[in-house]
Amino acid sequence: MTVLLIWMIAFALILYFAYQRWNSGLSQGLDKFLPAALKSHGDNREVWVVALAVLGATALVRPVEILLVAILLGLFALVLTKVINVANSTIKH
């Protein structure tokens, strides 16, 4: 129960401060970090702020789980790119 309470407080604080600072640099920083297809260009403020708040609160409360998920997603992306490369090379020949 304590972990849930800490997560909810962290979520609320990150949500509040990210929403307040969206126009003063957070949107531009997010656009520099993301690929062209995901750039916000100042739009979708609510979606990005909630996503950042969820990720931030979870990283504060459960950093090991975030690290494990990042490693698993990286391995999944690596395997997927290898499979696509193999399939692409067999189709060309």
C-alpha positions as CSV (number, residue, x, y, z in Angstrom):
1,M,0.0,0.0,0.0
2,T,2.9,2.4,0.7
3,V,4.4,1.8,-2.7
4,L,1.1,2.7,-4.3
5,L,0.8,5.9,-2.3
6,I,4.4,6.9,-3.2
7,W,3.7,6.1,-6.8
8,M,0.5,8.2,-6.8
9,I,2.3,11.2,-5.2
10,A,5.2,10.9,-7.7
11,F,2.8,10.6,-10.6
12,A,0.8,13.7,-9.5
13,L,4.0,15.8,-9.0
14,I,5.5,14.8,-12.3
15,L,2.2,15.4,-14.1
16,Y,1.8,18.8,-12.5
17,F,5.3,20.0,-13.2
18,A,5.5,18.6,-16.7
19,Y,2.2,20.2,-17.6
20,Q,3.3,23.5,-16.3
21,R,6.7,23.4,-18.1
22,W,5.4,22.0,-21.4
23,N,5.7,25.3,-23.4
24,S,8.9,26.5,-21.6
25,G,11.1,23.7,-23.0
26,L,9.7,20.3,-22.3
27,S,8.1,20.0,-25.7
28,Q,11.2,21.1,-27.5
29,G,13.3,18.7,-25.5
30,L,11.0,15.9,-26.3
31,D,11.1,16.7,-30.0
32,K,14.9,16.6,-30.0
33,F,14.8,13.1,-28.4
34,L,12.1,11.5,-30.5
35,P,12.2,10.3,-34.1
36,A,10.3,12.3,-36.7
37,A,7.2,10.1,-36.7
38,L,6.7,10.6,-33.0
39,K,7.5,14.3,-32.6
40,S,4.9,16.3,-30.8
41,H,5.5,19.7,-32.3
42,G,3.8,21.1,-29.2
43,D,0.6,19.1,-29.8
44,N,-0.8,16.2,-27.8
45,R,0.2,17.9,-24.5
46,E,-2.0,15.7,-22.4
47,V,-0.9,12.4,-23.9
48,W,2.8,13.1,-23.6
49,V,2.6,14.6,-20.1
50,V,0.6,11.6,-18.8
51,A,3.0,9.2,-20.5
52,L,6.0,11.0,-19.0
53,A,4.4,11.0,-15.5
54,V,3.7,7.3,-15.6
55,L,7.2,6.4,-16.8
56,G,8.7,8.8,-14.2
57,A,6.7,7.6,-11.3
58,T,7.4,4.0,-12.2
59,A,11.1,4.7,-12.6
60,L,11.2,6.3,-9.1
61,V,9.2,3.5,-7.4
62,R,10.4,0.4,-9.3
63,P,13.7,1.2,-11.1
64,V,14.7,-2.4,-11.4
65,E,11.5,-3.3,-13.3
66,I,12.0,-0.4,-15.7
67,L,15.5,-1.5,-16.4
68,L,14.4,-5.1,-17.0
69,V,11.6,-4.0,-19.3
70,A,14.1,-1.8,-21.2
71,I,16.5,-4.7,-21.6
72,L,13.7,-7.0,-22.8
73,L,12.4,-4.4,-25.3
74,G,16.0,-3.9,-26.5
75,L,16.4,-7.7,-27.0
76,F,13.1,-7.9,-28.7
77,A,14.0,-5.1,-31.1
78,L,17.4,-6.7,-31.8
79,V,15.8,-10.1,-32.6
80,L,13.1,-8.5,-34.7
81,T,15.7,-6.5,-36.8
82,K,17.7,-9.7,-37.3
83,V,14.7,-11.6,-38.5
84,I,13.7,-8.8,-40.8
85,N,17.2,-8.6,-42.2
86,V,17.3,-12.4,-42.8
87,A,13.8,-12.3,-44.4
88,N,14.8,-9.4,-46.6
89,S,18.0,-11.0,-47.8
90,T,16.3,-14.2,-48.7
91,I,13.6,-12.3,-50.7
92,K,16.1,-10.3,-52.7
93,H,18.0,-13.4,-53.9
